[in-house]
Amino acid sequence: MYTPQKSPYNKGKVIRKRYSAVVTGGSSGIGAETVRLLSKMGYSVTAVGRDEAKLRKIAVETGCSAVVCDLSNEKSVSNLLKLRPTADILINCAGYGIYGDFVSRAEKDGGKSGLALLDVNVRAAQQLMAGYLPQMVKRGGGYVLNYSSIAAFMPGVHMSEYFASKAYILSLSLAVNEELKKSGSPVYVGAVCPGPTNGSKFFERAGTAFRLPEQTARHVAVAALNGMFREDPIIFTSPINEILSRGAAFIPEKLLVKIIGDFYTE
């Protein structure tokens, strides 16, 4: 595990300042575990989320700062950037899924629920990247870790927008990281691809469950941070997750969509 005695910008040297981290989705699940881990490492952490009571609780527990922010609202994200204009680490952990057929939900709400999901899972993450990356490049270092998913590697039957949003985040992260490397910048952008996670409240909110073994939120957060500090472009939180993700490319599309569609329980 990475320790706070070593600088993330110059490995092996003692930290002479307290680095800052912004963690979205920091009030519960993987985000809260990430806040706990980074706080123990000595980082000045800002936990971001919608639930003020839960944020207050994690702030008391860890000593982190807390900012209430509705990530589905562009102005709210802009206000977050004004409150925390710089960061050494940005972790885009917030996100959620919706279970149900695309057309059925579109008939009910005109597609608004799916667009709201994209606001949180995609637009907010990209807006924060655009806010923090330029100043990281100017300072000569920084980390951005985006939460994608094993869902990024396959079509999301019954959860189409969620799977598509995670594919976008993975592609964006890999492309921007390569652009930075080609420009000579040491700034890192990576994507972590966990599978079903116990304690994340994801499936509870989505209204379904996935027929795969679950990992704990703590395990995912530890694996993600380890991969980030190793500067892995893609981080898988278990061997089975990597096998499933990369193996999906070798399954014919007609068979793959049937397999994914049968993996849920209502």
C-alpha positions, 0 to 999 in steps of 0.5 A: 500500500502507498504510504504518505511518507513518499511523495506521489510526484517524486517517489522516495522523497519525504513529503514537505507539504500536505497534498490535497484530494477531492473525492466525489461520492465520498459520503458512502461506499467506495468513496467513503472508504477512499476518503478514510484511506487517503486521510490516514495517508495524510492527505487533506481530503475533501469529501463531496456528495449530496447527503449532508448528514453522511458527509458530516459523519465521515468528516467527524470520523476522518477529519476531512472537509466536506462539500455538499454538491449535486453532481447532476447540476452543472452550476453546483459542480462549478461552485465546487470548483470555486470552493476547491480550485486546486487538487493534487488528486481527483477521484471521480467515484460518484455514479449510479445505475438504473435498471429497466428497458430503455424504451419503457423508461423513455415512455414514462419520463421522456428519457429524463432519468437516463439523461440525469444519469449521464449528468452524474456519471459522465458530465460531472466527471468530465467537468471536474477533469477539465477544472483540475487537469490544467492546473495539475499540468502547470504544477508538474504533477497530479492524479485523476482516477475515474471510476469506470466498471467491468460494464465498460467492456460489454453492452448493458442490456436492461442498464443501457445508459449505465454501461454506456457511461462507463465505456465513455469514462474508460475511453476518455481516461485512456485517451487523456492519459496518453495525450498527457504522456505524449506531451511530456506531462507526468500527470496521470489519468486512469480508470478503475473497473470494479465489479459488483461491490458489497456496501456500495448501495449501487444495486439498491438504487438501481433496483436490481442485482447482478449474478456475480460474487461481490467485493467489499467497498474497502477492497475496491478502494485499496486496489484502486489506490494501489493501481493509481499510485502505480499509474496503471492505465486500467485497474481491475480489482480482481483477476476474475473481473479482468478475465470477464472484461477482456474475455467479453471481446471474444464472445460473439455479440449476439451471444454476449447480449443474451448473457448480459441480459440474463445476469440480473435478478429483480 
